[in-house]
Amino acid sequence: MPNAWGRSIVGDARETSLGALGDLPAEDLRAQLHRMADWVADYKATIGDRVISPSVAPGKIAEQLRAAGWEHSAPLEQILGEFDEVVMPGILHWGHPAFLGYFGSTSNGPALLGEIAAAALNVSAMTWRTSPAATEMETITLEWIRDLIGLPDDLFGVVYDTASIATLHALAAARERSGGEIRKRGLAGRDDLPTYRIYASDQAHSSVKKSAIVLGIGEGNVVSVKTDSAFRMDVRTLREEIDADVRAGHRPLAVVATVGTTSTGSVDPIPEIGELCASQGIWLHIDAAYGGALGALEEGRWVMAGTESADSIVVNPHKWLFVPLDFSALYTRHPETLRSVFSLVPEYLRGDAARSGEVDYMDYGIQLGRRFRALKAWMVLRSFGRAGIVSRLREHLRLAQLFASWIDADPSFALAAPVTMGIVCFRYQPDGATGDEVNALNENIVERVNAVGRTYLTHTRLNGTVAMRIGLGNVLTTEEHLAEAWQVIRMESRRQG
Ligand SMILES: Cc1ncc(COP(=O)(O)O)c(C=O)c1O
């Protein structure tokens, strides 16, 4: 039977296989690339018609992959046929324009082309010499993003895969700055060090705790600071927590403030937090993974207020600046501190290590081999341009407000948080339903809506109560997609009770 690769899986006379040595012959590769190009173009063209969530039993895909085996070289047509028949039915279509889970999806044509070229080049941007173009393009894309979102231009940037890793690096730098020669002497077996404390709001991302785990600070030493009614860090409580820790002999190491929290997109009061950190010599790290993008808009620039006092800030272009996973930018005003933690040049790399005018990004992180991530970001920035990015962000804000207005207009639903970014949290609360019932109802609705496959939501918990949540990030999402999502949500809600 012909599959999407235009070939029968079995019994074709001319099969493209690899020999015992070497790669695909150039002409075979060209032919397969053309087929792949068609497949990708077809996938992108029809993505909006697909059922978003797969209905596959756990283990089924692995079972089929295992059964196909790998001991003997298989023809590419067969492998790609298996991709189509085994893998594709297990794909959750993040790029579907009505996929509204998490922060939506940011894939797009220019980025895809950049990814293809990066995969073909397969260079490693560890030092300038091992990859001059990848290194300098990383520098330039970081400058453009910094400028786009309104960060001070004295900040040094570096690209990592994710915000979790960026935060880990920032907090490692904070730990090093606090003294104690931890890079050299470690933490274990020492009685000359205080207990380190990190402060983040009760809405902060779990990556802060993960960093504390990895850095030997301990999850239990991340102080969860309460938030106000709009889910912003309460600065008075932060001050009290810090004072109490200082009295107890602990060392306040860092405050992680959030611009665009995961659940609601709330923004902590950075100027006040910055003042407090500066007065006590505490490292201020800002997690602007999602919300930093808003700084690109004149009307969104307020989110950057106070960032001039930050020691480090992370922004994820893979969340809301239309660069596909993965691409996370960390900016810091202390590149030398970051470098002092992570630079370690083994003998075999010395010949390629930086000379004057060169930057070796390997010196600013744990990772040595580094993908050419900047290429896809450069493609997006160049092809959308500042104006294109700004108008797409603005459209997402408009859509979020529109969706919020539909919720406001329906008495069975209520907004669960203020809408400041492309995130809307809401709740179905029919007359007479009590707390636990409302929670169960909302959890069930998310599950039911996702099972329908025409849209995709996630849930969150705010002040102990379950809420449904949509996040916008896909350039393909239109008012029609939202209207359809809203229709499915209403229909499934009424079915639940
Ligand atoms: C505010 C915030 N920070 C950090 C992260 C972690 O991002 P990443 O997946 O890039 O590690 C997320 C993910 O959703 C987030 O919402």
Ligand as a Chemical Component Dictionary entry (heavy atoms), coordinates in Angstrom:
data_LIG
# 
_chem_comp.id                   LIG 
_chem_comp.type                 NON-POLYMER 
_chem_comp.pdbx_formal_charge   0 
_chem_comp.three_letter_code    LIG 
# 
loop_
_chem_comp_atom.comp_id 
_chem_comp_atom.atom_id 
_chem_comp_atom.alt_atom_id 
_chem_comp_atom.type_symbol 
_chem_comp_atom.charge 
_chem_comp_atom.model_Cartn_x 
_chem_comp_atom.model_Cartn_y 
_chem_comp_atom.model_Cartn_z 
_chem_comp_atom.pdbx_ordinal 
LIG C1 C1 C 0 8.332  31.050 33.806 1  
LIG C2 C2 C 0 9.053  29.834 33.316 2  
LIG N1 N1 N 0 10.353 29.679 33.590 3  
LIG C3 C3 C 0 11.041 28.601 33.183 4  
LIG C4 C4 C 0 10.440 27.613 32.448 5  
LIG C5 C5 C 0 11.239 26.430 32.007 6  
LIG O1 O1 O 0 11.499 26.547 30.646 7  
LIG P1 P1 P 0 12.384 25.494 29.874 8  
LIG O2 O2 O 0 11.467 24.440 29.399 9  
LIG O3 O3 O 0 12.996 26.290 28.756 10 
LIG O4 O4 O 0 13.398 24.979 30.820 11 
LIG C6 C6 C 0 9.090  27.724 32.140 12 
LIG C7 C7 C 0 8.414  26.671 31.362 13 
LIG O5 O5 O 0 7.261  26.658 31.117 14 
LIG C8 C8 C 0 8.382  28.865 32.574 15 
LIG O6 O6 O 0 7.072  29.003 32.337 16 
# 
loop_
_chem_comp_bond.comp_id 
_chem_comp_bond.atom_id_1 
_chem_comp_bond.atom_id_2 
_chem_comp_bond.value_order 
_chem_comp_bond.pdbx_ordinal 
LIG C1 C2 SING 1  
LIG C2 N1 SING 2  
LIG C2 C8 DOUB 3  
LIG N1 C3 DOUB 4  
LIG C3 C4 SING 5  
LIG C4 C5 SING 6  
LIG C4 C6 DOUB 7  
LIG C5 O1 SING 8  
LIG O1 P1 SING 9  
LIG P1 O2 DOUB 10 
LIG P1 O3 SING 11 
LIG P1 O4 SING 12 
LIG C6 C7 SING 13 
LIG C6 C8 SING 14 
LIG C7 O5 DOUB 15 
LIG C8 O6 SING 16 
# 
